[in-house]
Amino acid sequence: MKKIGFDNEKYIATQSAHIKERIAHFGGKLYLEFGGKLFDDYHASRVLPGFEPDSKVRMLCQMKDDAEIVIVISAGDIEKNKVRSDLGITYDVDVLRLIDAFRGIGLYVGSVVITQYAGQAAADAFKKRLTALGMPVYMHYPIAGYPGNVPLIVSDEGYGRNEYIETTRPLVVITAPGPGSGKMATCLSQLYHEHKRGVTAGYAKFETFPIWNLPLKHPVNLAYEAATADLNDVNMIDPFHLETYGVTTVNYNRDVEIFPVVSAIFEQIAGESPYHSPTDMGVNMAGNCIIDDDACREASCQEIIRRYYQALCDVRMGLGDESSVRKLELLMNQANVSTANRPVAAAALRRADETGAPAAAIELPDGTIVTGKTTALLGSSAAALLTALKTLAGLPHDLHVLPQLIIEPIQKLKIEGLGNHNPRLHTDEVLIALSISAATNPVAELALAQLSRLSGCEVHSSVMLAQVDTGVFKKLGMNLTCEPHYQTKKLYHK
């Protein structure tokens, strides 16, 4: 059984209390830049075992009467149809998804801000769409020389040109579909406008990673670098905090590099900066809620290895470059791990060598590893999934829970009805077949009932899987890695 390393309830309580303290410190109005994912923060849940993916929104829900959400999106991202890789949807569509998601849990969404607007037709169309849906939209504009030209930025021709966002609550959470949307600039623009109106307001930043009060090379912080290897983010000691307080804290390069400019902007707006370092700006309390450091270290090391495999596969598919792979190799060296530290990978490769065909392996919650081989009926990942369910149910390995009379019609439909060349069942088809069988077969019903126990389990395939299989493992909450090899030598792969 995997160890819990993080106290989630303590996190929700202490984090909300700390944000309330920051609101009070600034006289009752705080613009909070929210980095990372508000919903479904699976990276945090993987590296901090016990962290729930929805922890951040649960924390905000404790303050929902005092909070409103402002969603920021760049006009350039709208124009080029930028896509969220984890969801496969464009940023503008994700704004609509986020509005629905926030409203669905009782959080108030006040408005949408389109940043870097310079007459983009797609941005105009999106504004029209939002307005028709009853959502207030504000436009912010490019500023020449940003962020270095502080005198221009903090003037009527800089932030002053931006439309003032009407807000009504003490906590204004600024979030976005992804990085580079302009969250910080939106916050600082609002501070400028509030100051001109005689309103006292403050700014703070909420980023879960890197965790400022963990060592620089702690695996949890190294795992953050691994997650952002393609962005060239680098964790570093906060030199401003060290100089001011004599205390070593961790931040990342972009915040450290921009801090002198941000501090100068604060001084231009209000006469002095409220912060002496990037660490001061943050409100993250995650580091105070780790209850088993060893468990978090082990989980983070596994995450680094998984990121490495993903980078290898991205290169193989033409979606990444070797620089990310090299960086991840360095991070593995710093964490003192290698692919040999992933037992499920070794098991899949052994099974593939034994059978001479693709194979997959799954590590169950108690550490047991089961494998699946390629057969005439099932793909290896489907076979491994079925074996895992039978093992969790305490059923014999050689017991057939899917009779031929259920499998054969599905294969016939695939080949004769849908024109597929591969008759073997994918993971989704196996689960559908198992569901059908469970209606009349108590053994199949028992196996299907184990599905929720697969969440958090490790999976490895000796070949890169089809999208349908990777999608099923993701939906089940399983951590999949693959060897960077295609099953066939074809040039086109679905």
N, C-alpha and C positions, 0 to 999 in steps of 0.2 A: 504494500500500500504506500502510495506516495505521501511524503510528509507535508504537512501544512507549515509554511514558513512566514505567513503574513496574516495579521489580525484585521480582517476586513471591517468588522463592526467598530473597532477602535479607530480605524482610518476614517470612516464616515463621520464619526462623532468629532474627532479632533480636527479634521480638515474643515468641516463647516464652522466650528468654533473659531478657528484661526482666521478664516475669511471674514467672519463677523467682526473680529477684533480689528482687522485691517480697514473695514468699512468705517468703524467708529474712529479709528486713528485719523481718517481724512474728513471727519466731520459729517459723515452720513451719506457720502456718495462715492462709489468706487467703480471704475471701469476695469474689468478683469479680463485680460487677454488669455483665452483658453487654448493652449496648444495641445496637439495630439487629438486622440479620438474621444469624444464624449460618450458615444455609444460603442458598444462592442470592442472594448480595448483588450483584445486577445493577447497582444504582446505583453502587456502588464500582467495578465493572468497566467501567462506561461512562465515568466521569469520571477514572479512573486507568488508562489503557490498559496492559494487562499484568497487572493485578490479576485473579486468578481468582475466580469467584463462591464457590468453596468454600474460599478461603484460610483463613478463621477456623477452620473445623473441622479442616482439615489441620494448622494450628498446634496446636490442642488435642490432636489425635491424637499429636503428638510428646510430650505429657505425660499420655497417657491412664492410665498406671499411678498417677499422682498426683492425677488429677482425677475429680470426680464432678459430675453435673448435677442441679440442683434447678430444676424448672419451676414458675413462679408464675402463677396466674390469679386474677383478681378475681371474687368471688361475684356482683357486679353485672353483670359482662360475661357470666357464665354465664346469669344470670336473663333478660337482655334479648337473648340470642342474638346477641351482637356478632359481626360477620363480618369476616374478613380480606379486604380488597378485592382483593388481588393473587391470592389463591387461591380466593376464593368459598366458604370454609368457615367455620363458627363457631369461636370461640376454643377451646371445649372439645374439639371434634373435632381442632383443630390440636394440642392438647396430646398427644393420642394419636398423631398423625402425627409429632410431634417425638420422642416416646419411641421409636417404631419407627426413625426416622431416626438418632438417636444410637446406639441399640443396633446398628443395621446397620453402623456403622463402628467398632464396638468401644469406644464410650464408655459409661461406667457412669452410669445414671440412678438416683439414690438415692431421690428422692421428688417429690411434687407438693405445693405449698402453695396453699391456697385463702385468699385475703386478703379483708379487708373483709367477713368473714362475719357476718351478722346474722339467721340463721335462714332464708335463702332456700331454698325447696323445691327449686329446680333445682340449687343447690349441693349439697344433701343427696343428691340423686339421682346427681349426678356423682361425689361421694365414694364412694357405694355401688358405682358401676360400677367405679371405679378399684380399690377394695379387693378386689372380686371378681376383678379381673385380677391381683391380687398386688402392687399398687403402694402403698407407704406414702403416706398423706395426712395433712397437718397443717393445722390451722385457725388463722388469724390474724384478729384482730377490730378493728373500728373504734375509734379513740381520740378522745375529744372534744377539740376544739381543735387537732387535728393540722394542720400541724406546729409551730404556734407555742407550744403549752403544753408546754414542755420538761420542767418538773418532773413533770407527770403522765405524759408519754410515757416518761420514764426512771424508772419506778417499777413496783411490783408490780401496779398497776392499769392500767398502760400496756403496755409491751412485756412485762411480767411475765405478763400474761394469755395472751399468745400461746403456743401449744404449741412447745416446744423441738424443733428439727429435728435428728434424729440423723444425724450425718455421720461419715465414717470416713477421709477423705482430706485431704491438705494443701491442695488447691485445690478450692474449692466454687464452681462457676460457676452464678450465678443468672440464669436467662433466662426469657423469657415469649413468648406468642404475639404480643404487641403492646404499645404504650405504655400507661402508666397502670395497669399490672397490680400494681404495688407491689413492684418489685424492690429499690429502695433501702431501703424500710422493712423488708423481709424481712432484708436484710443487717444493718441496724442492730439489729434485734430479736435476731438471732443473737449479735451482739457483746455485747449486754446479758446474754444468758443465759450466754454463754461466760465473761464476766467474773465473774458470780456463782458459776460453777463453778471459778474459778481458772485458766481456760484462756486463754493469750495468743493473741489472734487479731486480724487486721487486715481492712481493707476497702479496695478499690480499684474504679475504674470504667473500663470499656473501651468507649469510643465511638469509632468511626472518624471521624465528622464532628461538628462542624467540626474540621479539622486544626489543632491548637493552635500549631504552629510555622510556619504559612503566614500571609501577611498577611491582615488582616481582609477586604479586598475582593478577594482572590485568587479567580479564577473557580471553583476547586474548592470553596471555602467558600461562594461565592454560589450554587453549584449545590445545596449542602445546604439553603440557605434556600429555594430554588426547590422542592425536594422536599418541604418541610414548610410550604409557603405556607398551607395550610389550617389549620395548627396555630398560626400566628402565632409560630413560633420565630424568634428574631433572634440573629445572631452579634454578639458584642461583645468588646471588650478586657476581659480579666480584671483588674479593678481591684485585687483582693487580691494577685495575683501581681506586678503592676506596683509596688505599694506596698512589698511585702516584698523583692523581688529587683531592682527597677529594670529588669525585662525585660518586653517587650510580648509577650503571648500571647493566643490567641483561644479563647473558650469560647462557650457560648450562654446566653441569658438565664435559662432555668429553673435551670441549675446555679449561676449567679452569684447569683440571687435567694435560693436555698435554702441557700447555703453558710453564712451566719452561724448558721442554725438547726442545720445538720448539725454545724458546729464546736462549738456549745454542747452538742449531744447527746453528741459524743465526750468533751467535758470532764466531763459528768455521769457517763458510763459509766466512764471510765478516769482521770479527773483532769486530762488534758490532751488536746488535739487533735494527732494526728500530722501534720496538714496545715495549711499556711498559705494555701492557695488552691484553687479548684476544679481548676486545672491540675495542682496537686500530686497530686490524687486519681487522675488519669488515668494509663493505662499505654500509650496508643496510640503506635506507632512508625511509622505509615504515612508521615508527612511526611519521615522520614529515608530512605525508599526510592524517592523520586521521582528518576528518572534523566534525564528530559527534560521540563523545566518547560513548554516551549512546547507539547508534545504534550498534556500534561494540561490546559493552559489552553484549547486548541482543543476538546478533547473535552468539557470542562465547559461551555463556551459553547454547544455543540450541545445539551447536556443541558438547559440553561436554556430554550432555544428549544423543545425538545420538551415540556418541562413547561408552557410557555405555551400551546402548541396543545392539550394535554390539558385545561388549565383552561378554554379556550374551548369545547371539546366538552362538558365536564362541565356548564357553564352552559347550553349548548344542550339537553342532555338533562335538565336540572332536577336535576342531582346536585351542583352547586357553586354558588358565588355570585360576584358581580362583584369582591368584595374580593380574592379570590385572583388574579384576572386583573390587577387594578391593581397588586398587589404584584409579580407577575411582570414586568409592564411596567417597574416601577422597577428590578428586578434586571437586566433586559436593558439598561436605560440605564446602570447601573453597570458592566456588563460590556462596554459599547459594542458591542452586537450587536442585530440585529433579524431578522425573518423573512427578510429579503433575504440573510442569511448562511447560509441553508439551500438550497443549489442544487437539491436534489431536489424541494423544494416548487415552485420556479419552473418546473421542467420538467414537473411534473404539471399545473400550471395552464395552461401553454402548450398542452399536448396536449389538455386539456379544451376550451380556446377553439377549437382547430383542428377538433375533431370535434363540438362541441356536445353532448357527453355526458361522463359521469364518466370520469376517467382516473387512472392511477397511474404513479409513477416509482420506480425503484430505482437507488441508487448502488452500483456494484460495488466490490470492494476496490481496484482500480487507479484509481478515480475516474470510470470510464465510467458514464454514466447511460443507462438503458434505460427505455422507457415502455410502457404497455399501455393500449389503448382498449377501450371497451365494444363488443362485437359480439353477433351473434345466438347465438353459441356460448359465449362466455366473458365473465364480468365483468371489469372493468378490472384489478383486483388480481390475478386469476388469469392474465390475459393478460400482465401485467408479470412475474409470477413465472415463467411459462413462457419468456418472452423472455430473462429473466436467466439461466436455466439453459442455454438454447441458446447465449447469448453466452459464458458461462463455458466451455462445451464446445467453443467454436470452430466452431459450426454456423451456416450461413447463416440470416439472419432469416426468409426466405421458405420455409424447409424445414419441412414439417409433420411433427411427431413424434407427433401424436395423430390417427390416421385416423378418418374419420366412423363406421366400424363399431364404434368404441369409445365415441365421444362420444354418438352417437344413442341407444343403449340406456339410458345414464345419464339423458339428458334425458327419455326416455319414462317411465322409472321415476319421475322427479321429478314430472312432470305427471300422468300417468295412474295411477301406483301410489300416490304419496304426497300427491297433491292440491296440489302447489305451483303457483304462478302464474308463477314466473320460471324459464324453462328454462335460463338461462345457468349455467355451472358455476362454483362457488365454488373457492377455493384448495385446500381439502381434496379436493374431487372431481377437480380437475385432477391432483393428486399421485397419487391412487388410479388414475386413468386412465393416467397416465404409468407407474406401477408395472406395471400390466397389460400395457401396450404393450411395456415393457422386457423382458418374458419372451420375446418373439419378435423384437423389433426392436433391433438393436445401437445404432442412433442414439438411440433413446429411453433405452436403458440408459446411454449415455454422458452424456446430459443429466441423468438422475436421479442419477448419481454425483457431480454438482456440488453437491448439496444442502447438504453441510456447509460449503461455501465461502460460503454466504449469511450465516452467523452474523456479527453486527456490522454488516451492511449497513444503510444508511438507506433508508427507504420513506416515500413521501408519497402520500396519496390526495386527490383534489379533493372527495370527499364522505366522510362518516362511514361506516365499513364495518360489515357485519353481524358479530355476535359470532364466528361461525365463522371469518371471515377474520382478524379481529384475533387470535384464538386461535392460528391457524396461524402467523402472523408471529411471535408471541411464542414459540411452541415452537421455531421455527427460529432464535431469537436475533436477530431483525431489529428495528431501531428504527423503529417506525411512528409517524407523525403524520398527522392528517387535518384538512382544513378543517372548520370547525364548521357544516356544512350536511348536511341529509338529501338522499338521492337523489330522494325523492318528497315530496309535500306531505301524505302520510297522517299521521294522528296516532299510529298504532300502528306501532312499528318493532321487529323482532326483533333 
